[in-house]
């Protein structure tokens, strides 16, 4: 009862501010149930830290609600008949830039380890779901997230090196061209 009263006062304001007043009582009740179930499962290891535990769960509930709302909007978004779609081909300059970027991405991917390349290619280029990649590569979700994060970091480092090398070579070309004039 005391915990529910605490929810009714302190958590109500936070949830209202973050999610709006719609169905506020239901959101408070749902969050309360999640907290009680977590406590019953033994997830609260230090009872003196109850409020921090509650805050963490409430923040996660808010984040989940926002994610769900965003996903729902994406699914229900309809293109207006008056919306113009730009020519995906673009102009010749844009196509040349795109080809250069594509070539650089291919070169960087080829320098990654086979596993890093496979994870990035499957997830970002082939747009396979995390679940299917985990199943086919025998990875847990945590392993997948960790491997993907590390692969992205390595890809970024290699990309920075390539761009730095390219910039240095352009500067040296300009310097040598200016010296010959």
Secondary structure, 3 states (H helix, E strand, C coil): CHHHHHHHHHHHHHHHHHHCCCCHHHHHHHHHHHHHHHHHCCCCCCHHHHHHHHHHHHHHHHHHHHHHHHHHHHHHCCCCCCCCCCCCCCCHHHHHHHHHHHHHHHHHHHHCCHHHHHHHHHHHHCCCCHHHHHHHHCCCHHHHHHHHHHHHHHHHHHHHHHHHHHHHHHHHHHHHHHHHC
